[in-house]
Amino acid sequence: MGDVLSTHLDEGRRQHIAEKTGKVLGEFARCYKEQYGVALFNSVRYEIEGNGGPQAQLLHRKVPLEDHVIYSGNLFQYIEENKKWRNRFCVVPHNYGLVLYENKLAYERELPPRVLINSAGYKVLTSVEQYLELVSSSLPGVAPKSGNAAIIKCPTDFPLILWHPYARHYYFCVMTGKEQEKWGAVFQDCVRHCNNGISEDSKVEAPAFTDAVRMYRQSKEQYGTWDMLCGNQSQILSNLVMEELLPELRSAIGPRLKGKAPERQRTWIQISDAVYRMVYEQTKAQYDALVAKCEVERPQLESTIRTDMDQIITSKEHLCSKIRAFVLPKAEICVRNHVQPYISSILEALMTPTSQGFAEVREVFFKEVTDMNMNIVNEGGLEKLVEYMEKLSHLAFHPVKMQSCYEKMEQLKLEGLQQRFDVSSTSVFKQRAQIHMRQQMDDAVYTFETLLHQELGKLQGKDDLCKSIQRILERVLKKYDYDSSTVRKKFFREALLQITIPFLLKKLAPTCKGELAKFQELIFEDFASFILVENTYEEVVLQSVMKDIMQAVKEAAVQRKHNLYRDSMVMHNSDPNLHLLGEGIPIDWAEEHGGQPEAEPAADKRRRAKQVVSVIQDDEGALPYEAGAEGLLPPSSPEPRGPEPAGSPGGVAEIREMLAEEGTEEAAGGQAEERLTNGTHARRQSGATEEVVAAGSAPGDGPQRGPGSDGDGARRAAAVAPASGAGEPSGDKEHPPTASPAPRAEMPSGDKEHHATAAAPTSGAGVPSGDKAHPTAPPPAPGAEIPSGDKEHHPTAPPPAPRAQIPSGDKEHHPTAPPPAPRAQAPSGDEEHHPTAPPAPAGTDCHQPSDKETGEEVAPPVACSPPQPAGTTESVVEGVQTEF
């Protein structure tokens, strides 16, 4: 890859890229400085005049996912450097980054992750055909001939591909359709969250930035919605630069690419990704400097605004009246002929899927609370309430349970209206509505929590508790209906403006825009930083269509379409003291009502970070990762690795052969082995992507990792049928029917390993946690890794070589091992007992070698500390791969 990039991106071309980036950012900086003064003026004016809008009835939680991870589990990733599929343990922390570790053991040992991905701007694809179509369109004229190998081959029928128009692509696959649906929902949630990267809490920087981007694009004759307005400010600016730069590079470099079509496509993706990283680094540095400069000037500007507020308002109104007299007659004709006939059609197209989605949010919330109430009636009182409320509190951030709500919005189609009004894609409106759905769900849940928490002290038993839950549910649903109507009407108005205003500006530009310069002389020089002719012109155009938009939304409410309330209906707050209960303060149900004898230290509490999506094992129980997994998983021993054995499978053909062999052996064995689940309880806080994904994160926030889930213990005791009185270790599913142990031998339960005679793989072979292997499966080749989820049964067990390490969580049974001594009892705890094997040398747990098989390099940990990425970008080949 390095040779390819150096060939096509020589010093001269890199210099051209830097100059082009600097030119675009220079023009943007001019727009940003102008819009910064206007945004600051609007912010101060809003602060003085206040907000006259309707008051929300639901409470709002400020930190909904603190100390939680969204999801974690195993999936297969395609490694482009050596064209092999490898197992990865993926963690989705509370900031919605994708953090990929080599395996669960590396995650638990706090080793640096392989990849950190910020998914802003990506599309989640579930078929290779979709991906190949997008790749072919990104490099026109280069398409594989029929029968030629494609750019990517998936060993299963369930791929998951992250595609980006400029950055690197990521390829994953799973083993079942249900698993693909769950991971797809998780990935979509990550994209949705990361796309919404500009904080709405910023009342000056955020509007100044978005208005500057819009003004810059309009200066290039680009009106309408923009799909790549996603991510944080640096990512959006990088997309803005690449939108102009990439066509030049494609025309200059595309014809010079050599090789077959798939190879040229692969090379082009690498070139685009390298350029995107270069642009991002330059963009971030220049944008940070621009913001810092504006912040230095802010106190002086704000002082001028507060001193001359009345004069500024008077001057702006005078300018507005002059522009209105010139523009409004032309704008009204344009609205009457080209916009007004289509407003009702656009509104209906927006209302149907949006209202269905919000109705589904209500239904999901109602069902979850009702099921909880019924379970409390059947199973018990306050103790069960604590367990269910812990789950309910994060319902809005459960990608799988919320998927049915989000899917309703995917039905949005503007059809012919989309081309008429120059709407490039409806994804902007879909994602915005889905974010509103998630927020409304969380507000409803948090309001329910707060009201129920307030009532608990007054309850006298289980019957009172259930009646109180039902009563509170009805109150919250009424509040939800009112707030959801308010939110939807606001969304409809904003969407209609986003669709129609760019269209009107484009129509009016030939006759109006050239005449705007003459109005500049009406602005006093002292107020030129706060009043812009271009912004005032757009406000007049907005006024020309706003009346029709408001009327259309009002008529929909009067007709009671889609459960919208009329504007004249004001729901008086039936709980006047509700907003005084400490809005935003989270409720810890386990700590307050769980009966804990004493409070946990803060460090321990952070380590037991809970997982929002932990229901996979409850839903269907089995996700078959055992089949063919030996061929898919890489060696994961902490020992230095040698070259890959000749027989180690990694390609598609080898993987498919192993899948077929495993299926044959399993059928021949006649044993229905219990499947391990893909989801695990990640009992810690993961912040590995804090600096990469979350804007403004503290540089020292590293991941807090704790021990793995209980029950992952490995047992290597005498694997023989027990005699009377013999205790068996809990969790073992298979026991060979040979030889019985000594009387009253007891096997303890828990996370332990017991070796009557030490048995382990050869030196350097790591056995990841929770392994199950099929009884008839052949032993792996030297250095090969036994996949996660296998139980292995060996007729004979060779003695362990020095430095062999067997992590906790494995379950293996060795039939020929001698029985334990009479009445022998192994101690409890997370321990390993190796009577004959010498201990591994110190430092093996912290050793992180280079992975020669995958082509990836791992940054060596410093005293096993959590990863602390210094910046937002890093080389793809060196160190951790980090996506902005």
N, C-alpha and C positions, 0 to 999 in steps of 0.2 A: 504494500500500500504506500509506503514511504517513497519508493521509486516512482510510482505513478503520479503522486501528488507533486513531487519535485519536477517531474517532466512537464506537467500541464500548468502548475502554479509556480513558475519561475519568479525570480526577483522582480522583473519588470511588471509581471501581471499582478503580483502582490502589491506593488506600489500603486498600480492603477486602482486596485480594489480599495486601498486605504484612501486615495484621493477622492474616489467616488463616494465613499462612505462619509468622508469629511464634508463634502459639498452638500449632500442630503441633510446631514445633521446641522450644518450651518444655516440652511434655509428653515429647518424646523425650529432652531433656537430663536430665530427672529419671530416666528409665529408664537412660540411659547412665551416669550417675554411680553408680547402684546396681550395675550390671553391671560397671563398671570395677573396683570393689573386689573383687568375686567373681573376676573374671578374673585380677587381680593375685595374689590368694591362690592360685588354682589353678596359676598359672605358677611361683610360688616353691615350692610344694609339689612340683610336677613336677620342678623343678630339683634339689630335695633328694633325692627318692625315686628319681629316674632313670626310665628307660624299659625295661620288660621285654619289649617286643615283639620279633618276629623281625628279624634283621639282613638288610638288602637285600644281594643278591649282585652286582647291577650297580652300576657307578660312576655318579655324577651330575655333569654338567657345569654349572658355575655361570653362565657367560656364553656361551650357545650361538650367538648371532647378532651378536656384536660386529663392527662394520665391514661389515655386509652389509645389503642391501635384499632384501625378499622378492620383489618383482616391479615391473616398470614397463612401460608401453605406452600406446597410444592407444585412446580410446573416445569416444563422443559423449555429451554432457551436455545436458539440456534446461534452458535458462535461463528461469526463470519470469518475470523482469521484462519480457522482450520476447517471450516465447513462441516462442523459436527454438532450434534444435539447433546446438551448436557442438562442435568437436573439442577435447578436452582430453588432455593428457599426464599420466597418473596414476602416481604413485610410491607404493609401499607400503614404508616403512622398517622397521627392525628392531622398532620399537615397535607395529607393526600399525595405525598411523593411515593414513588415505587422504589423500594430498596431491595436489591437482589444479593443474597449471600450464596456462598458455594453450597452450603447445606445447613440444616438446622443446628448442627453442632457448632459451626462457625458463628452462627447468630448467638447461641447461648454463651460461647466463650468470648464474646465481644470482639471478634476479629473484624477487620475492616470489610465493608461490603464490596462486592464485585462491581456493581453498577448502581448509580443513583440517577433516577429519571424524573425530570419534571415534564409532565405530559401535556403542558399547554400547547395548543396548536395541533395536536395529534388527532388522528381519526382511528377508531377501533374497528378493525375489519375481522370478519369471522370466516372468510373464504379466500383461498389463494387466487381465485379468478378475479375477485374484486381488486386485490392487490396488484395483480399483473396489469389490469386495465389502467389503474392509476399510474403505475410505473411507465407504461408505454406512452401515456399522455404527457408525462413530464419530459420525455426525450423524443420528440416527434421524428418519424422516419426510421426509428430503430425498433423493430418488432421481431421476436423470434419466429422462424419459419415453422410450419406445422411439423411435428415430430422431433424438433430440437428440444434440448433440455431447458426447462424454465429457470428463472433466476433463483427460485427457492422451491424445495420439495419438502413436504411435510410427512413425517412417518405415521401420523394418525389422521383421522378425518375431522379433527376438531382443532383447527389453528386459531390463534389470536395474534393479530399483527397490528403493531402501532406504526402508522404511516404519517409522515410529515412532509410538506412540500419542499422544505429546504434542509432539514436536519436529518440525522441518522435514523434508520428504521430499526425496529426491534421485532423479532420473530419468536413466538411462543406456541406451544401446543399442549393439549391435555388429553386424557384418555377417554372421557365420556362426554356425552352431549350436555348432561346436567352440569357437569363441571365447567364446560365452556360457557354456559349461560351464567353461572355464578361469577366466574372470573371476568366475563364480559361486562356484567353489571358493575363489578368493582372497578374495572378499568374506565368505564364510562363515567363513573362518579369521580374518579381522579381527574379525568379530562375536564369535566364540567366545573370542578372546584378550581383547578389550576387556570383554566381560561378566564375565570373571574378574579384575575390577579390584582386589579387596581382597587385599593381599599376605598370603600364609600365613606369611611370616617373622615377622610381628608376633604375638607370643604373648599380648599383653594387649589392644591396641587393636582388633584384628580380631574376636576372640570377644566382646569387650564390645559392639562395634558391632552385630554380627549378632544377639546375644541381645537387645539393646535394641530393635532393629527388630521382632523376633518378639514381645517382650512388649508393645510398643506396639500392634501389630496385634491381638494377642489381647485387649487391653483394649477394642478396638472390635468384638469378637466376630468377628474375621477369623482363622480357623484355616487350616491347610493350606499347601501350597506357594504361592509368590508368583513370578510370571513376571518381575516388574520388579526383583528383587533382583540387578541387574546393573550393572556399571560400578564407578567408585570411590565413596567414601562420600558425596561431595557429590551425585553423580548419583542414587544410591539414595535419599537423603533428598529430593531434588527429585521423584523418582517417588512417594515416600510422600505428599508434599504434594499433588501433582497428582491422585493417586488420590481425594482428598477434595474438592479444589477444582474439578476439571473438571466434575463433574456439576452443580454450582451454576452455573457459567458457561454451560454448555450450555443449561440451562433458562432462564437470564436473557437470553442473547444470541441463541440459536438462532432464536427466533420473530421477532427484529428484523432478521435478515439479508434482504437484497433481491437480486433478480435471478433468473436461471434456476438450476436445481439445480446444474450444474457450477460456476457462479460462486459460489454460496453455499458449496459445499464447499471451494472454493479459499480463500475468505475465512476460513472457520472454521479451516482448517489454518494460515493466517497468524496468526490470533488466538491459537491454541493455542501456536504456536511462540514468539510474543512473550511470552506469560504464562510459559511454561516458562523462558525466559531470565531474566525478572525473578525468578522463584522461585529459580533456580539461583544467581544472584549473591547474594541474601540468605542462602540456605542455606549457601553456601560460607563466607561471612564468619562466620556464627554458629557453624558447626561447627568451624572453625579456632580460634575463640576458646574453645570448649568443650574441645577437645583440649588447648590450651595451659594452661588452668586445671587440668585433671586432671594434666598432667605436672608442674606446680608442686607439687601435693599428693602426688605419687607417692613421693618419698623418705621422707616421714614415714609414709605407709601401709606401705611395704615394711619400714621399721624395726620397726613394730609387729607385722607378720606374723612376721618372723624371731624377735622376742623372745618372742611368745606363741603360737608355732605349735602346741604341744601342747594348750594350753588351748582354742584355736580349734577344733582337730579334735575334742576331747572334747565341746565345746559343740554342735558340728554333729551329731555322732553321737547325742547325747541328743535333740536336736530331731527328727532323722530317725526315731528309734525311735518317738517319740510320733505323728508324722504317719503312719508306716507302719501303726501299729496302727489308726488311724482310716480310712485310705484303702485300704490293700492289699486287704481283703476285697471291697470294692466294685469295685476295679480288676480283680481276678482274675475276678470274675463277668463283667464287661464284656469282658475279653479272651477268655474261654472261649466266650462267646455270639456276639460280633461280630467278633473278629479272628482267632483261632486257625484257624477253618475256611478262611480265605482266604490264610494266609501262604504255603503251598506254591504256590498259583496265582500270587501276586504274584512269588515268587522265580523260578518257571519263566519267567514273562513277562520278567523282568529278565535271567535268565541266558542265554537263547538269543541275543538280538542282541549282548549284551555279549561273550560268549565267542566269537562269530563275528567280532566286530571285532578282538579281541586275537589270534585265530588268523590273521586277515588281516594284522595288523601283523607277525607272525612270518613269514608267507609273503612279504610284500614285502621284509622285511629279508634273508631267505634268498635270494630271487631277485636282489636287487641285488648282494649279495656274490658269489654264484655267477657271475653275468654278468661281474662285474669280474674274477674269477679266470680265466674262460675267455678274456676279452679280453687279459689279461696273457700267457697262454700263446701266443696267436696273434700279438700285436703287439710284445711286448717286455717288459722287466723293470721295474726300479725307476723309470725315467722315466715309464712309463705308470701305474705305481702311484700316483705323486704326483698325476697328473691325476684319476684315479678316486677317490682318497681325499678330494680337495677337494670333489668332488660328493657322495660318500657321507656326509661329515661333517654335512651339513645336510639329510639325507633326511627327518628328522622334521618339518622346517619347510617342506617342499615341498607346498603345498596340493594340487597336481594328483596327485602320486604317493600322497599319504595319503588322497585322497578315497575310494578304494575301502574303506578301513578305516572312515572316518567314516560312509559310507553304510550299513554293516551296522547301526549303532546307530539309524539313522533308522527302522528297522523296529519299534522298541519301541512297543507298544500295550498299555495296561492295560484297554481296553474297559470292561466293566461295573464293574470294580474302581475305575476312575477316578472315577465318580460316587459310588460307595458311600463312598469314603474322602476325598472332597472334594479331589481332586487336580485343580487347574485345568488343568494342562498337564504333559506329560512332557518338555518341553524342558529343564527343570532337570536331569533325570537323563541325558538324551542328551548335553548339553554337558559334564557332569562326567565321564562315561565317555570322551568323545572327548579331553578334556584328559589323562586318565590314559593313553590310548593314545599320544598324542604324547610324553608324558614317558617312557613305557616304551620307545618306539622310540629316542628320543634317548639314553637310558641304555644301551641295547643297542649302538647305534652307537659311543658314546663308549668303552664297555668294549672293544669290538672294536678301536678305534683304539689304545687304550692298550696292549693285549696285543700287537698287531702291531708297534707302535712299539718295544716292549721287545725283540721278537725280531729286528728288522732287522739288528742288528750281528752276529748269529750265522749269517746265511744265506750260502750259498756260490754261489748262482746262481738262475736262473729256476725250475728244478724245485723247489729247496728253498723258494723263496718261495711257490709255488702250494700245496705240501703244508702249509706253515705256515699259510697262509690258511684252508685247509680244516679243519685241526685246531683253530684258534682259533675258527672259526665254530661248530663243534660244541660247544665249551666255552661260548661265549656263549649259544647256544640253550638249553642246559641251565639256565644262570643265568636266562635270560629266562622259561622255563617256571615256575621256582620263584617269581620275583618277580611275574610276571603273575598266578599263582594267589593270592598274598598280597594283591595290590592289588585283585583282583576280589572276593575274599571280604570284604575291608574295605568295598568299594563296595556290595556287596549288603546287608551289615548296616546301613550308614548309610542306604541308600535305603529299606529296610524300616522303619527308625525314623522317617525323614522322612514316610513315608506313614501309619504307624499311630499315632504319638504324638499328632499334632494331632487325629486322629479320637477317640482316647481322652480327651484333655483336653476336647474339646467335649462328649462324652457324659457325663463326670463333673462338668462345671461346675455344673449345677443342684443337685446334692446335696453337693458337696464344697467348691467355691470359696468359698461364703459363710461356711464354718466355719473358714477358714484364719486369720482375724484373731486368734483366741484363742490361737494358738501363738506369736504375736509376743512375749509376755511371757517365753517360755523362753530368749530370746536376751539375753546380757549387752549392755549399752549400748556397751561398748568394742569389742565384736565385731560390732556391727550393720552395719558397712560391708563385712564379709566373709561374713556368713551371711544369706541371704534366705529367708523362708518359701516364697515362690513358687517359687524355684529348687529348694528341697529337696522340695517337693511334686511337681515335675516329675521329679526323680530317682527318687522312689518309683514313680511311674507307669511310668517307663522300666524299672525293675527288674521290674515285673509282666509285661512283655511280652518282655524281653530273653532270658529263658531259652528261650522258644519260638522266637525268631528264631535264636539260636545253634544250637539243635537242628536247625532246618530247614537251615541252611547246612552243618552238620556232616554231616547225612545225604546231602546232595548231593555232598559230598566223598568220603564213604565209598563211595557208589555210582559214584564216578569219573565223575560227570556233568560234561561240558564241561571235562575235563582239570583239575579242581581237586585240589590236594594235600590230604591229611588234616592236621589241626593237629598230630598227633603226629609227622609227618614233618618233621624238621629237616635241612635240607641243610647239611652241614658245609662250611665254606669251603675249596674245593679250591685256592684261591690265597691263602694267608694273608698274603702280602706285597702283594696287589693294592691293598688300601685304603691302603697306605703310599706309593703311587707319586705322590702329589700330586693327589688328587681335585679336580676342578674346573679344573685348569690346561689351557687349550686347546692343541692340537697344531697348529703351522703347518707343514703338509707341504711347501708350496712353498718356504718359507724354509730348512727343514732339509735337504730332499732334492732341491730343484729345481735345484741347481747354479748359483745366482746368484753372480756374482763378488763382490759386496759388498752389505752390508745397506742397505736403503732408509732414508732419513730417516723419522722418525715421521709427519711431515706428509704425505709422498708416499704412505706406506703407508695412511693413512686415506683419502686421496683415491681410491685404487683399490678402493673398496668393491665387492665382488662381489655378483652377483645370484643368489639361490637358485633362482628359476624362470627358467632361461634355455634351456629345451629346446623352446620352441614351434617354432623354426625347424628343430630336429632331428626333431620329431615329424611335422609335415605340411608344413613349409616355407612354405606360402602362406596368408596371411590377407588377403583382397582389400580393402584400404582404398582402392584407386584408384577404384573405381567410384562415381561420383557424389560424390566427395569435394570437388570444387570448391564445390559448393553447401552443403556441411556445415561447412567450416572457416571460421573468422573471419579477417580480416586480422590479421597478427601482426607487422607492421613496427614497429621501435622508434621510428619517426617519429610525430609527432602525427597522429591520425586525424581525418578529416572525417566528415560524415554518411554513412550507408550508402547506396550507390547504389540507385537505384530497382529495378534488376534483380537485386539480390543475393538469392539464395534463402535462406530460413531456415525457412519453414513446411513442413508435411508434404507438401502438394501439390507445391510446387516441387521438393522433394527427390526425391519419387518420379518426377517428370517427368525430372529430370536422371539418375536411376538408369536409367530406360528409354532415354534418349538415349545415355548412355554405353555401355549394352549393345549398342544398334544399331550405334554407330560402331565398337565393338571387333569385332563380328562382320563388319562391312564391311571393316575393315582386314585381317582375316585373320591377325593376328599374335598369337601366344600369348605375352603379356607375362609375364615372371616376376614373381610377387607378392612384395612385401616382407613381412617378418614384423612382427607387432605388438610382440613382445618386443624389448627392447634391453638391452645390457649397461650398466647404470648403474654406472659405475666410480667410485663415490664413496659416502660415508656420508651418508644423508639423515636429519637430525634435526629437520626443520621442525616436526614435531608433538610434540616431546619434552615441551614444557610443557603441551600440550593433552591428550595421551593418557596418557603414563606418569606415574603418581603419584610425586611426590617427585623429579622430574627437576631437574637443575641449570638455573638460569635462563639460563646463558650458552651452553648447548649448541645451537649453530646447525648447519645442514646443512653438510657438507663436500662440495663438488661438484668434480668433476674433468672432464676432457675427455670427449667422447663416444666411442663405440666406434670402433675403427679401421675403416677402410674406408668411412667416410661422406664421403669427399672429393668435391668437385665438380670437374668437368672441363669447361672451355669452350674447348678447343683446336679446331683445324680438324677439323670433323666430316665427314671424307671418307674414302673407301676408301684404305687404305694401299698404298703401292707396296712393292717388295721392300726388305727391310732396315728398314722403318719399324717402330718399337716402338709398341705400342698400350697405352693405360692400362688397368691391370687393373680388372676389375669392370664395364666398360661392356658392355652387353648388346646394343645395337642400333647399327648403323652404316649410314647411307645409302650407296647404291652410286654416288655421283657423285664426279667429279674426284679425282685422287690427289695426295698431297702430294709435296713435293720429296724427292729420294732421301735415305735414311738419317736422316730426321727422327725423333727419338725423343720419345715421350711418357712422362713419369715416372708412377709409380704412387704412391698415398698420398693423404693428405687435402690436395688442392691444387685451385686453380682456375687455368685458363690462358685468356686472352682475346687472341686475335690482334687482334681489334677488339672493344672492350668492348661487351657486350650485356647489358642488364638491364631489368627492368620499369620502369615509370614511377615517378616520385617517390612515396615512401611505401609502395610495394608490397614486402612482405617475402616472401622465398621460404624456407620452412623447410627444415631439413636432410633429406637423403635423398629428394628429390622425383623422381618419375617421372610424366610425363604421356603420354597416348596420342598417337601421331603425328597422328591425325586430329582431335584435340579442338580446338575453337575457343579462341583466346586468352581469358584471363579479363578481366572488366571492370576498369576502373581501380580500384585499391585492393583488388581481391579477392585472396585468398590462394590460392596453389597448394598443394594438400594434400600431406601427408607421404607419401612413397613413390612420387612420380611422376617419370618421365623425360620431359622435354619436348623436342620437335623442332620448330623453327621454320624455315620456308623463308627468311624474312628476319628480321634482328634489328635493331631500332631501337637507336640509341645510348642509353646510360644518362643519365638525368637526374641533376642534382646531388643528393647526399644519398641516392641509392639504395643500398641495402645488400643484399648477397647473402651470407647465412651459408654457412659451410662445410657440406658434406654434399650439395649439389645436383649432379645429373648432367644436363647439358643439351648438346645437339649442334646446332650451327648450320651447315647444309650450305654456305652461301655465304661463310663466312669464308675468307680467304686462307690458304694453307698456311704452315706455319712455315718459317723460313729453313733452308737446308741445314745439317745437322749441329747444328741448334740444340737445346739441351737445357735444359729448365726446371729450376730448383733444386728440391730436395726440401724437404718440411716443410709445415706447415699455413699456406700463404700464398695470397694472391690477387695476381694481376698484372693491372693495368689500365693499359696504356700511354697510353690517351687520356682516361681518366676521372679527374677530380680526386678526391683522397681525401675521405672523409666527414669532416665537422667533428667535432672531439673532443667526447666526451660523449654521442654518439648511442647507444652501447651501454648506457648507464646510464639513458637516458630511459625512463620508464614512464608513458605517457599514460592518460587515462581512456578506458575502452572504452564509447563511446556506443552501439555496436550491441548489446552484450550487456546493458547496464544495470548492469554491475558496475563498481565503483570499485577501483582498485589503489593501495595505499599506496605513495608514492614511496620508493624505496630510499635508504638513507643510504650514500653512497659505494659503492654496489653491494654492501653487506654482506648476509649471509644474514638472513632474517626472524627477528625475536626477539619473538614475541607477548608483550605485557606481562601479559596475564591469560588466563583461560580462555574468556571470552566477548567477543564484539565484535558490533557492529551488522551486520545482514545486508546493508545497503546500503552502509555506509561501510567502507572498508578491506577486509581479508581476512575472508571468512566463516569463522568458527571454530565448530566444534561441541564445546563443553565438553571 
